[in-house]
Amino acid sequence: MTEGLAVAIFLLGLFFLLGSGVWVGASLLGTAILGMFLFTSRPIGDSMAITVWASQSSWSLTALPLFVWMGEILFRTRLSEVLFRGLSPILRHLPGGLLHVNIGASAVFAAISGSSAATVATVGKMSIPELRTRKYPEKLIIGTLSGAGTLGLLIPPSIAMIIFGVTVNESIAQLFIASVIPGLCLALMFMAYVFVWGLISPDVDKAGRSGESGARLRDILGLLPVLLLIAGVIGSIYSGVATATEAAALGVLGSLGLSALQRSLTLQSFKESLLGAVRTSTMIMFILIGSGFLSLAMGFTGIPRALAEGIGAWELSPLALIAMLTVFYIILGCFLDGISSIVLTMAVIEPLVRQAGFDMLWFGVYVMIVVEMAQITPPIGFNLFVLQGMTGKDIGYIAKSSLPMFLIMCAFVVILVFFPELATWLPEVLKD
């Protein structure tokens, strides 16, 4: 059986299961079992048991459920209100006014939760009513939220970055360090877009900011516990005092302390945060199991080797390879979530990237950005669905509102390609 026919069978099986509404992890497992049955005589049960153990036994993965739990705890606190009220006096005087708070608050919450959907939901819960009251354009409210919400995948600690690091066997701490400057630069590009809009539409912007009182020191000081928590978690990793797992445990303790300080920690919220973390972590682990087994089944057919050799025969330049991968991930992101896209493709993509001579820390940042685009592309964009539930708008309207942010991310990919030092400089400095 040729590799082409094998690829067709794998793709048809996978998309049939996904289109039928089967869970992503179960779809990956089902496709892998089909491939094992058709293409190899090896015992399926034994191979699955070994693969399941291998995909879950990495010590680096222990940081993942802890960071997820940390985000779940803070999701149930008054954090969104604290962020909005603390950032408003600082950012409202810029052209674009309080729309900057959407981006600033999303960047701060992304540095705590590591989750894109949680960032959109938490910040949007507070900012959407406030911005609507001040008569900001609906498209800009939705667009800034959906775009800035994707920062949860890039700004550390990122759950998707942990998955990438485990998949390609790279240091999670180094990946976190590499993503700091690109994350801040992307947030600044979003703010620059809002800044330009504020200059072009000063009347609307002025109306939106009317009636604001002077900066309140108490609200600004309310940001300090949040910023200290971020500094404690990320700083402990960068300084070498703690591993990613130890820093995650520190983050859980800090988030519990912060929620207790805000008097939002109850037995009910504690149980809900724990159950939410278990559900999310289990879903991610299930996807990892399925993708690991599918990679094994594909390996028996020789598909990864054949694809690598086929693309290698094209003799693409590094720039052409990145351009092709960008288009590939954007298309894939229309049908799969970010984590699934990463774990499903790295078995084939990683050898090509290493052979082309790309720095894997840089490539990790690049992957996070192109996967971020998938969060705001229909028909399967998680941020779009979250905003649909919060605003009542249809997916088409939300996707159009998110288009400027999508284009900004495309522009930033180009910048990152021509200035790779944005991702590689800080890890080199801190390593020395």
PyMOL commands that set and color helices and strands:
alter all, ss='L'
color gray80, all
select helices_A, chain A and resi 3-19+24-39+44-56+59-75+79-91+99-113+116-133+138-153+159-168+172-200+202-208+217-221+224-238+244-261+267-301+303-313+318-333+338-355+360-374+382-391+395-418+421-431
alter helices_A, ss='H'
color red, helices_A
deselect
rebuild
show_as cartoon
